[in-house]
Amino acid sequence: SKFVNDKWMIKNGFLNDIQEHKPWWWNIKVQKLNLSAPLILLPEVSCQKAIEILQEKGYDQAPVVAESGLILGIVTPSNTLTSVLAGNVEFSDPVTKVVYDQFSKIGLEDSLGKLSCILENDHFAIVVHKQMQFDGNGSSFMKQMVFGVVTAMDLLTFVSRNDKK
C-alpha cells in the first residue's frame, strides 16, 4: 500500500526524509543543479512540428503548457512516433493527444534527496516555481512556472562532479 511506503510518502511530501545515513548531497536544494531553461510547447503545436522542434533543438522531452500556465504533460519524440505509427494520432493532430500526463513536480527549494526518491520511479521530474502575478485590476494570484525538467542523469552528473570523497 502506498501510504506505508516511505519513498512514496517522501515523493508526495508527507515525510521529510527517512534515510539514516544520508549522502553529502541529500539536503542540497534542487536549484543548485543549474538546469538549463526548458523548451516549452503550447498545446496547439502539431505532433509533426513537436518532433521537428525537439530534434532541431536537441531535446529529449518538452513540457506542454497552456497559456494559463497549466502544465498539461510532457511530450517525447518516441511517445509521439509510437502513437503516430500505431495509428492512434495523425502528424497533424495537436501535441496534447500524445502528452505523457503522469509526471511529478518538484520545487527549486526541495532537496536532492526528495528528487532522488522521485527519480527512483519516474524518468524525470518537472521543476516548478510559484510566482505572484497581478492582473490589470491589481488582483494577485500565484502562477506556477516551469523552471526545468530534471532527469536522473542531471542528478548523477551533479553528484559525480561535486563528489566530496
ABEGO torsion letter per residue (X at the ends): XAAABAAAAAAAGABABABABBBAAAABBAAAAGBBBBBBBBAABBAAAAAAAAAAAGBABBBBBBAAGBBAEBBBAAAAAAAAAAGABBAABBAAAABBABBBBBBAABBAAAAAAAAAABABBBBBBBBBBBBAAGBBBBBBBBAEBBBAAAAAAAAAAABAX
